[in-house]
Amino acid sequence: MTNQNPVALVTGASRGIGRSIAVMLSKQGFRLLLVSRGQTGLEETARRCPDLGPEGIVLLATDLTQPEAPRRIIQHARATFGRLDLLVNNAGAVVSGPIGSYTLEQWEELMALNARAPFFLMQEALPLLRAAPRGCIVNIGSVVSKAGYADQSLYSASKHALLGMTKAAARDLAADRIRVHAVLPGGVNTAMVGDVRPDIDASELISPDEVAETVRFLLSMDGNAVIDELVIRRAAKPAWPV
Ligand SMILES: NC(=O)c1ccc[n+]([C@@H]2O[C@H](COP(=O)([O-])OP(=O)(O)OC[C@H]3O[C@@H](n4cnc5c(N)ncnc54)[C@H](OP(=O)(O)O)[C@@H]3O)[C@@H](O)[C@H]2O)c1
């Protein structure tokens, strides 16, 4: 790894989809700044990456619901690597229940993690992304960025917000040649889906590595073709959902 290698920031990299994306990026030659609350999970992710050398992979245990977290994380990227080529806003959580069941505290916490943190990470990262040869942002939404499922009104609100900011940022940043993509998976085989959809047979879930593979594909398109969004459905779901 040298200063020539691009740098990616991946949030929610301590397990699940974020871990798979981090491992995939390390194999593509990215140096990594990995963020989540849990240090142990981040260390396990780092162990699964090829050896990136002592300065190739940096772990930052941070709670993204803290308002100042985005600024601190980007400052860390600047101080450690002096560059940032790719921001992957992946960290997220879900709460479920009928619309009458949520508290104000649940709203504030979920929106802080799923919507506010990615928004301000994008904003804070702009100077570094503008300076990168090919700045890029990938926001991990969900099929509920577009649909409304029963018992998922709060999660759906947060993921619609994430998709909305992705669309607008893609327009805002086009002149800077920064591409902003949305990846919208259906049920993925991680801890999160077990919490909300224990009814789905694990054998029918998308694997986190499959989601990482779609991100690899998006990033490989660096010519005149741009894929703004990728919607990934489980094979067991009907094709072309309305
Ligand atoms: N699984 C699915 O079916 C599915 C489907 C569509 C979209 N998604 C989206 O995919 C993304 C990843 O989900 P996943 O399925 O991989 O879930 P997961 O296995 O529960 O992983 C969530 C990640 O986010 C981190 N995180 C949670 N709260 C955080 C906080 N306050 N501050 C910093 N990091 C935090 C977790 O690490 P710590 O706990 O260590 O902080 C973990 O690394 C989410 O945005 C999710 O909405 C998931």
The ligand as an SDF file (V2000), in Angstrom:
LIG
                    3D

 48 52  0  0  0  0  0  0  0  0999 V2000
  -30.1150   -6.6860    6.4930 N   0  0  0  0  0  0  0  0  0  0  0  0
  -31.0280   -6.2850    5.6570 C   0  0  0  0  0  0  0  0  0  0  0  0
  -31.9900   -7.0120    5.3660 O   0  0  0  0  0  0  0  0  0  0  0  0
  -30.9210   -4.9420    4.9940 C   0  0  0  0  0  0  0  0  0  0  0  0
  -31.7180   -4.7150    3.8680 C   0  0  0  0  0  0  0  0  0  0  0  0
  -31.6490   -3.4820    3.2270 C   0  0  0  0  0  0  0  0  0  0  0  0
  -30.7930   -2.5160    3.7080 C   0  0  0  0  0  0  0  0  0  0  0  0
  -30.0350   -2.7450    4.8070 N   0  0  0  0  0  0  0  0  0  0  0  0
  -29.1620   -1.6690    5.2630 C   0  0  0  0  0  0  0  0  0  0  0  0
  -27.8240   -2.0880    5.1840 O   0  0  0  0  0  0  0  0  0  0  0  0
  -27.0420   -1.4020    6.1520 C   0  0  0  0  0  0  0  0  0  0  0  0
  -26.2190   -2.4180    6.9440 C   0  0  0  0  0  0  0  0  0  0  0  0
  -27.1250   -3.2680    7.6080 O   0  0  0  0  0  0  0  0  0  0  0  0
  -26.7580   -4.7530    8.0710 P   0  0  0  0  0  0  0  0  0  0  0  0
  -27.8680   -5.6120    7.6220 O   0  0  0  0  0  0  0  0  0  0  0  0
  -25.3640   -5.0790    7.7000 O   0  0  0  0  0  0  0  0  0  0  0  0
  -26.9420   -4.5530    9.6380 O   0  0  0  0  0  0  0  0  0  0  0  0
  -26.0710   -5.0130   10.8900 P   0  0  0  0  0  0  0  0  0  0  0  0
  -25.4710   -6.3500   10.6560 O   0  0  0  0  0  0  0  0  0  0  0  0
  -26.9320   -4.8030   12.0750 O   0  0  0  0  0  0  0  0  0  0  0  0
  -24.8690   -3.9530   10.8780 O   0  0  0  0  0  0  0  0  0  0  0  0
  -25.1170   -2.6050   11.1830 C   0  0  0  0  0  0  0  0  0  0  0  0
  -23.7810   -1.8830   11.2610 C   0  0  0  0  0  0  0  0  0  0  0  0
  -24.0290   -0.5180   11.6420 O   0  0  0  0  0  0  0  0  0  0  0  0
  -23.2570   -0.2230   12.8230 C   0  0  0  0  0  0  0  0  0  0  0  0
  -23.9690    0.7110   13.7040 N   0  0  0  0  0  0  0  0  0  0  0  0
  -25.1970    0.5370   14.2640 C   0  0  0  0  0  0  0  0  0  0  0  0
  -25.4940    1.5790   15.0640 N   0  0  0  0  0  0  0  0  0  0  0  0
  -24.4180    2.4320   14.9870 C   0  0  0  0  0  0  0  0  0  0  0  0
  -24.1060    3.6720   15.5960 C   0  0  0  0  0  0  0  0  0  0  0  0
  -24.9620    4.2830   16.4450 N   0  0  0  0  0  0  0  0  0  0  0  0
  -22.9270    4.2440   15.3090 N   0  0  0  0  0  0  0  0  0  0  0  0
  -22.0310    3.6400   14.4790 C   0  0  0  0  0  0  0  0  0  0  0  0
  -22.2840    2.4720   13.8720 N   0  0  0  0  0  0  0  0  0  0  0  0
  -23.4450    1.8700   14.1310 C   0  0  0  0  0  0  0  0  0  0  0  0
  -23.0830   -1.5850   13.4970 C   0  0  0  0  0  0  0  0  0  0  0  0
  -21.9320   -1.6040   14.3100 O   0  0  0  0  0  0  0  0  0  0  0  0
  -21.9240   -1.4120   15.9140 P   0  0  0  0  0  0  0  0  0  0  0  0
  -23.1030   -2.1250   16.4760 O   0  0  0  0  0  0  0  0  0  0  0  0
  -20.6000   -1.9740   16.2920 O   0  0  0  0  0  0  0  0  0  0  0  0
  -21.9850    0.0730   16.1120 O   0  0  0  0  0  0  0  0  0  0  0  0
  -22.8620   -2.4820   12.2970 C   0  0  0  0  0  0  0  0  0  0  0  0
  -21.5280   -2.4210   11.8610 O   0  0  0  0  0  0  0  0  0  0  0  0
  -28.0310   -0.6010    7.0010 C   0  0  0  0  0  0  0  0  0  0  0  0
  -28.0610    0.7440    6.5730 O   0  0  0  0  0  0  0  0  0  0  0  0
  -29.3540   -1.2760    6.6980 C   0  0  0  0  0  0  0  0  0  0  0  0
  -30.4350   -0.3800    6.8830 O   0  0  0  0  0  0  0  0  0  0  0  0
  -30.0730   -3.9450    5.4390 C   0  0  0  0  0  0  0  0  0  0  0  0
  1  2  1  0
  2  3  2  0
  2  4  1  0
  4  5  1  0
  4 48  2  0
  5  6  2  0
  6  7  1  0
  7  8  2  0
  8  9  1  0
  8 48  1  0
  9 10  1  0
  9 46  1  0
 10 11  1  0
 11 12  1  0
 11 44  1  0
 12 13  1  0
 13 14  1  0
 14 15  2  0
 14 16  1  0
 14 17  1  0
 17 18  1  0
 18 19  2  0
 18 20  1  0
 18 21  1  0
 21 22  1  0
 22 23  1  0
 23 24  1  0
 23 42  1  0
 24 25  1  0
 25 26  1  0
 25 36  1  0
 26 27  1  0
 26 35  1  0
 27 28  2  0
 28 29  1  0
 29 30  1  0
 29 35  2  0
 30 31  1  0
 30 32  2  0
 32 33  1  0
 33 34  2  0
 34 35  1  0
 36 37  1  0
 36 42  1  0
 37 38  1  0
 38 39  2  0
 38 40  1  0
 38 41  1  0
 42 43  1  0
 44 45  1  0
 44 46  1  0
 46 47  1  0
M  CHG  2   8   1  16  -1
M  END
$$$$
